[in-house]
């Protein structure tokens, strides 16, 4: 260690996200759904783009989260 205290910018908070998508009518998984994740108010610049698998799930991803 170099003796300095890490700042919030040095150690940003992270969260994890996995989406599970099922039909509201049949409760069956939805395969092949494309999901775009973006900041509120900036939909034209997605942070991540995911696709659901045959179980209706996306891969788990890490995203920056607001600090405490």
N, C-alpha and C positions, 0 to 999 in steps of 0.2 A: 504494500500500500504506500501511497505517496504522502499520507498524512492529511489529505484534504477531505472534507465532508462532501459526499455526492449531493448534487442538487436534484430538484425534481426533473430538470431537463436531462440530466445524466441517467436517471433511473425512472423513466416514465411508467405509470401504472398500466397494467395490461389486463385484459379480460379475454375469456374464451367464448366462442360462439359455435354452436352446431344447430342446424335447422332440421326439424323433423316435420315433414309435410304429408298430411293425409286428407282424403276427401271428407268434407263435412257431411255428406250424404251417406257414403258407404263405409267410411273409416278405413278404406284401403289406401296404401301408400301411393303417392304421386311420383312417378319416375320421370326424369328428364326436365323437371321444372328449372328454369334459369332464374337465379336470384342475384340482384345487384345490391350491394351495400354501399351507401354513400353518406356523407355528412348531411344533416338536415339543411335544406335550402340550396344544396349543390348536387342535384341528382345527375347532372351531366358529367360529373367526374367521380365514377365509382372507385371505392377503395378496394373492393373485392368483387369478383363475379364467381358464383358457385352454381353447380348443377346437382340436383338430387339423384341418388342412385336408385336401384330397384326396391330398396327398403324405404324410399322417400326421405333419405337422410343426405346431408351434405358432409363434407369433410369438416373436422373441427379446425377452426382458425383462431389465431390470436389477433386481437385488436387493441389499439390504444384506448384507455379508459380515462375518464376525468379523475383528477387527483382528489385527495381528501381535503 
